[in-house]
Structures are given as C-alpha cells and as structure tokens.
Amino acid sequence: MVPTQHSALRSAFEWIAVVVIALAATFLIRTFVVEPFVVPTGSMESTIEIGDQILAQKVTLELGQPVSQGDIVVFHNPDATSEHDVLVKRVIATAGQTVDLQDGKVVVDGQVLDEAYTAGMSWPLSVQAPSAQVSYPYTVPDGCVWVMGDNRENSADSRYFGPVDRSDLIAVALVRYWPLNRIGAID
C-alpha cells in the first residue's frame, strides 16, 4: 500500500471510530443519565405547558433512590386506552403516606399541602370519571407514588388511575430547554 492510501484509510477508520464512540456515548447517556421529553398534555399548566421540551434525569431511579414529594416525574401512562405513552405529573405522596381531598385541597398525612403552583381545586374525579375507583382517605401502597397534575381541574392523574408503581417511573424532570423564552429549572 502506498503511504497516501494508508493515511486516507487510517483517517477514515479514525472518523468511523469517533462516530461509533459518539453514538455509544449518546445511547448510554440517554438510557441511564438524562433524556429529553416533550410534554404531551396541559395537566401541568402553568408550571409546564403543552409542547414544552424538558430534560429529565434517570440517575436517581437507576440507583434505586426514592423520589420525593414535590418532584415532577415522567412515567409510563397506566391508562392503556390513552393516546399518550408517557405522562408528566408531580409527586404528591410516597409509599405509606395517606392522601385525602378535602374542600378542594390536598391533605397528606393530616396536613394540607401548600401548593401555590396549582391551578383549580383538587376534587375527587368520581364525578368526571365514573370509572375512578379511588376512595379517600387513601394510603399509598409500598413501591408506589401518588401523582397529580398542577392543573387540577384538567388532569387525569392518580385520582383517576390510582397510584403509579415505581417501576413505571422513567425520570425526574430537571429543566425546560424549549421554548427558549422559558428555559430554566422546573419546580
């Protein structure tokens, strides 16, 4: 082989190696560290709007760490009849905690939650969704979390489908990166 052909072949292999490493790193990061999501519904308005693009971290869940009350999580939709595969909601209660809905407010373990981020009242969904079989007070089972959308009067959440199993949690929301005028941490 002539030196120029050898050099060109080596350069091509180096570029291929760089592309393969970049793809592998992207796959690993997206699988175990952080993943982008597009918010599918208005249930978290005005904290997160329909179509907002967010980054959510997976490390907490991959390491088996518990999620906390107030975390915003991305999870597999337990409602198989829905057009949305994943949902984004706020953790209201964790395993062992008792949730009650009183006078349009959420009460966890006897304490009314201070939820300045919510819109609307927190009523049981039995009126809007007769199939909702949740009765209150409700104690969250082991290995589960209770989630609700911030837009309480427009959210199919644990009031509708019950608690979410920890195995269905995908990630914990961190930041909104689109639209540009709303970039920032999600809380």
Backbone hydrogen bonds, N-H to C=O, Kabsch-Sander energy under -0.5 kcal/mol:
donor,donor_aa,acceptor,acceptor_aa,energy
6,H,2,V,-2.3
7,S,3,P,-2.4
8,A,4,T,-2.4
9,L,5,Q,-2.7
10,R,6,H,-2.4
11,S,7,S,-2.3
12,A,8,A,-2.3
13,F,9,L,-2.3
14,E,10,R,-2.2
15,W,11,S,-2.2
16,I,12,A,-2.3
17,A,13,F,-2.5
18,V,14,E,-2.3
19,V,15,W,-2.4
20,V,16,I,-2.6
21,I,17,A,-2.5
22,A,18,V,-2.5
23,L,19,V,-2.5
24,A,20,V,-2.4
25,A,21,I,-2.7
26,T,22,A,-2.4
27,F,23,L,-2.5
28,L,24,A,-2.6
29,I,25,A,-2.8
30,R,26,T,-2.7
31,T,27,F,-2.2
32,F,28,L,-2.5
33,V,29,I,-2.6
34,V,29,I,-2.0
35,E,56,A,-2.4
37,F,54,I,-2.5
39,V,37,F,-0.5
39,V,52,D,-2.8
45,E,42,G,-1.5
47,T,44,M,-1.3
48,I,44,M,-1.8
51,G,39,V,-2.7
52,D,49,E,-2.1
53,Q,178,W,-2.5
54,I,37,F,-2.8
54,I,52,D,-0.5
55,L,175,V,-2.8
56,A,35,E,-2.4
57,Q,172,V,-2.5
58,K,33,V,-3.3
59,V,33,V,-0.9
62,E,58,K,-2.9
63,L,59,V,-2.4
64,G,61,L,-1.4
65,Q,60,T,-2.4
70,G,91,V,-3.3
71,D,68,S,-2.2
73,V,71,D,-0.6
73,V,89,K,-2.8
74,V,171,A,-2.8
75,F,87,L,-2.2
76,H,168,D,-2.6
77,N,85,D,-3.0
80,A,78,P,-1.1
82,S,79,D,-1.8
85,D,83,E,-0.5
87,L,75,F,-2.4
89,K,73,V,-2.0
90,R,148,M,-2.4
91,V,71,D,-3.4
92,I,90,R,-0.5
92,I,146,W,-3.4
93,A,146,W,-1.4
95,A,144,C,-0.7
96,G,140,V,-3.2
97,Q,94,T,-2.4
99,V,97,Q,-0.5
99,V,138,Y,-3.5
100,D,107,V,-2.6
102,Q,100,D,-0.5
102,Q,105,K,-2.2
105,K,102,Q,-2.0
107,V,100,D,-3.2
108,V,111,Q,-2.6
109,D,98,T,-2.7
111,Q,108,V,-2.0
113,L,106,V,-2.8
115,E,113,L,-1.0
118,T,115,E,-1.7
119,A,150,D,-2.9
122,S,104,G,-2.7
123,W,121,M,-1.1
127,V,124,P,-0.6
129,A,125,L,-3.8
132,A,129,A,-2.6
138,Y,99,V,-3.1
140,V,97,Q,-2.9
140,V,138,Y,-0.6
144,C,141,P,-1.3
145,V,164,V,-2.2
146,W,93,A,-3.0
147,V,145,V,-0.5
148,M,90,R,-2.3
151,N,43,S,-3.0
152,R,119,A,-1.3
152,R,150,D,-1.6
153,E,119,A,-0.6
154,N,151,N,-2.4
155,S,152,R,-0.6
157,D,155,S,-0.9
158,S,147,V,-2.4
160,Y,157,D,-2.5
161,F,157,D,-2.5
162,G,158,S,-1.5
164,V,145,V,-3.1
165,D,163,P,-0.5
166,R,143,G,-3.3
168,D,165,D,-2.2
169,L,166,R,-1.5
170,I,74,V,-3.2
171,A,74,V,-1.6
172,V,57,Q,-2.7
173,A,72,I,-2.9
174,L,55,L,-2.7
175,V,55,L,-1.4
176,R,184,G,-3.0
177,Y,53,Q,-2.5
177,Y,175,V,-0.5
178,W,53,Q,-1.4
182,R,179,P,-2.1
183,I,180,L,-1.2
184,G,176,R,-2.0
186,I,174,L,-2.7
187,D,185,A,-0.5
